[in-house]
Amino acid sequence: MRSVCVYCASSSGVPAHYLRLAADVGAGIARRGWQLVSGGGHVSMMGAVAHAAREGGGRTLGVIPRALVDLEVADTDADELLVTDTMRERKALMDAHADAFLALPGGIGTCEELFEAWTSRALGMHAKPVVVLDPDGHYGGLLDWLDGLRERGFVSAAGLATLLVVSDVDAALDACVTRAPDRLVAP
């Protein structure tokens, strides 16, 4: 069973269209017979993706640090819920259980998780796809900044190319099975 780790917002006040996007991703994961790996919360986008995956018959694995169990309201409906002591342990378990990483719109936590998975990919520490689903330009400023880093020589074009950016759910899920190149490149 393919496992996709989804990074997304867990904060309150997220616009309804992002909650629908997360639900569409969860439903798509279930339709493909995949497992969802998430941050283990049942609120906001994180909850929407997990709920939709389960509703569609998909398996869900949540990983949440003990300190966030109450804050993010742990997803006790998950098929498997792992509680860690630290954020670092959380990310390590999410990484270990994932065959691909998919970032939806989110804030600094989502960006931090995305950058760690992407950096490891660009450095050749793994060959798992790293995908950003950006249907409305949420990450536009960040992507422009990254292109500026390339122009100034701080990141290579090959390093940037290890991050796949798409604008619709089916393309994002298709990208999660993209075969990695035989030879990985440095950032």
Summary of the structure (lengths in Angstrom):
residues: 187
radius of gyration: 15.6
end to end distance: 30.2
largest distance: 47.0
contacts: 645
relative contact order: 0.16
helix: 43%
strand: 19%
